[in-house]
Amino acid sequence: MSVSTPHINLKEGYSFAKTVLMPGDPLRAKMIAETYLEDAVLINNVRGIHGYTGTYKGHPVSVMASGMGMPSIGIYSYELYSFFGVENIIRVGSAGGIGNGIGLRDIIAGIGANTNSAFGSQYGVNGTVAPTCSYELLATAVDCAKEMELSLKVGNLLSSDTFYDADSESLKKWAKAGSLAVEMEAAALYLTAMHLGKKALAICTVSDLPFTGEGCSAEERQNTFTDMIKIALETAIRTDK
């Protein structure tokens, strides 16, 4: 029997894997499924948010887009965790590098996610919440990167509600406070996982450098951030054991 929520309509006879890779871009989800998964099937396409299930090295893995921003990933992660048996979500996204020594195409795993958003207030926590990733997923990703001889930096991300930031000085303050890169989803994912007792990790590739104006094209962001995807896939299948 198919399962349906307001934003996900699961194809009859299929299911999501225990671990879902979640890029923001639906076309990146399509690329990951078609390039890396065997027997990938499109199991959700409500609002063009491509969701696939297939196998990677014999292990079930799903990939589905989140769209842009914290409200969007908050909706999709909540529904996946709550109604479709998903235990782990690994965000595979792009970010702007703001930390010292961070360059284009660096890969960053977010141990925590600072934010300028009030997203966490919906969960009734008084005071300031420090949303963090799953240590199990993070440690696995670090091990996988080492074995693959890929550089993976670990540190805080900044999840911002503002893409076009009128006050560029604010990014410098967040960088001084230890944020390595700015993106728009990780804090909501971590907070939702925390609320539901699930696991989450954000792995991002640096696609632009806000302080210098350097950046990758939309096509490069969609199709060439392959090392990040390989780390996430290896992490996914180890959590399936």
Secondary structure by P-SEA (a helix, b strand, c coil): ccccccccccccccccccbbbbbccaaaaaaaaaccccccccccccccccccccccccbbbbbbbbcccaaaaaaaaaaaaccccccbbbbbbbbbbccccccccbbbbbcbbbbcccccccccccccccccccaaaaaaaaaaaaaacbbbbbbbbbbccccccccaaaaaaaaaaccccccccaaaaaaaaaaacccbbbbbccccccccccccccccccccccaaaaaaaaaaaaaac
